[in-house]
Amino acid sequence: MTSKAIHRKALFLMISAASLWSIAGVLTRQLHAAHGFEVTFWRSLFAGAFVAAAMFWQHKSQAVSKLFLAGWFGLISGFMWAAMFCCFMIALTMTTVANTLIVMSVTPLLTALLAWIVLRHQIVPRTWLAIAVALAGMLWMFAGGMSSVDARGLAGMLIATGIPVAMSVNVVVLKKAGKSVDLIPAVLIGAVISCVLMLPLAMPLRASQHDVAILAILGVLQLGFPCMLMVSAARNLSAPEISLLGLLEVLLGPIWAWLGAGEVPARETLAGGGVVLAALIFNELLALREDV
């Protein structure tokens, strides 16, 4: 397989991951009794179970040793996954889907800066331009929702700031580890840490059978599987590319919440989303024309 074909495959995996991540908001809004910490617990539990099953299916008796082979990279990445799992779901229960995702929009800039400092990666001008345009689009989206943010919503947005920080660190860890270290076990580590942290806070568990079914979908299709896709894609994408493509979650999330949960986005949200999409397309079309 040529380098361009490998890059296209990684691109497809990352787009798929971000698209699946984007369904979190609309599914969360369908829950009846489960809220806050309990949502995070169940989602992490199902995600961890799925990743563990996938590892045992793929590696058989070597699955447990894979956890230890991940080493310090796996542990650090696991803690970053746990931070994202916890902050994201708690933020969603305190503020709107759009506001939560908009806070996450600073991820590409943080990732690019961290990759430049830690990895000494030179960021090509087209990527800096795409990051700048995407941020401008996010600010445009953000302008439409700030006037209606109350104290609880503001607290939710503050919690959401942990997501881009953890995501940026995690992407840099994935790139630092390189192709020689399998960090899919880190997703399992993160899910376990999240479960342990959230269970005491989630008691007593109130989720109905309806809620558990939705949380299972969230854990498997919205969390476990796409996180595994991202780890695989990260082997052949640059750090800024990973975080830029992750913005598809920010773009699609409010649309699904609008269509499926009645959270009508402001006009600025839609217009700014168009700018973000244009930036992503611009960056990747140029990347596909270059030798990767």
Secondary structure, DSSP 8 states (H G I E B T S, - for coil): --HHHHHHHHHHHHHHHHHHHTTHHHHHTT-SS--HHHHHHHHHHHHHHHHHHHHHHHHGGGHHHHHHHTHHHHHHHHHHHHHHHHHHHHHHTTS-HHHHHHHGGGHHHHHHHHIIIII-----HHHHHHHHHHHHHHHHHHHTTGGG--HHHHHHHHHHTHHHHHHHHHHHHHHHH-TTS--HHHHHHHHHHHHHHHHHHH-S----HHHHHHHHHIIIIIIIHHHHHHHHHHTTS-HHHHHHHTHHHHHHHHHHHHHHH-----HHHHHHHHHHHHHHHHHHHHHHHS--
